[in-house]
Amino acid sequence: MCDSFDGTAVASTFSTAYPHIGGSLGIYKGQPTTVSGNSEDAEDSHHVKHQKVETLSTTGWTSLADLPRYDFNDSIAVDNL
């Protein structure tokens, strides 16, 4: 779940399609974007690495192309490319 804060109140917005435990959050094309992370495998309770990338718009999270490989990463803000 993604929350927004206007300086006074917190409001819940949209959930991503994938959990991004330990992933990164940055800005891509002016939109908050979450990159990779781990998701917990409910069957055997361990974390599964994934390369999922999702970006947030006014209508919710949209999946982008997966990262080519999973690695530790940091996010940065990038102007429209």
N, C-alpha and C positions, 0 to 999 in steps of 0.2 A: 504494500500500500504506500502510496506517495502522498505526503501531506504538504500543504502550503501554509505559510505564516505571513500575515500582513502587518506584523509589528504589534498586534494586539491579540488576535485569535488564530487558532490552528484549525484548518479545515481538511478533511480527508478528500482525496481526489480519486485517482485511478490506480489499479493494481497492474503490475507488469505480468506478462505471460510466464516469465521464468523468474525464480528467485535469484538474487544477485548477492548472496552472502559473500562478503570479502571482496566484492567487485569495486569498480570505480564509477564515479559520477562526474561528468564533465558537460561542456556545452559544444554541440555540433550544429552548425547552420542555425545558430540562435536558439536552439532548443535543448533542454536538459536531456542528457543521453547517458545510459548506464551500460557498462562494458563488462562482459564476462563475469566470473565469480564461481561460486559453488552452489549446488542445490543438494538438499539432503535427500538421500534415497530412503524412502519410508520402509522398504523391505528389510534392509540390514543396517539402517541408522548410521551410514557413513556419508561423507560428502563426496559428491560427484562433480568434477570440474567440467565447465562448459564454456563455449566461446560466444554465447548469445549477446547480441547488441540490440538495445531498444531505445527509441527516442520518444519524448513526450510532446504532444501537441494539445490543443484545446479539446480534442475529442478522445484523447487517451494515448496509450503507449502503442507504438508501431515497431514491429521487428525490422531490423536492417540486416544486411549481409553478416554472417558469422565472421568472427576473427579467423584468420587462416590457421592459427594454432593457439593453444592455451599457454600462457606464460604469465608471470607476475607483470602487472602493468600499472601505470598511473594514467590519469586522464588530464587533458589540457583543453582549453577553449580554443577553437579554430574558427577563423572567419570563413564565410562561405567560400568553398573551393570549387 
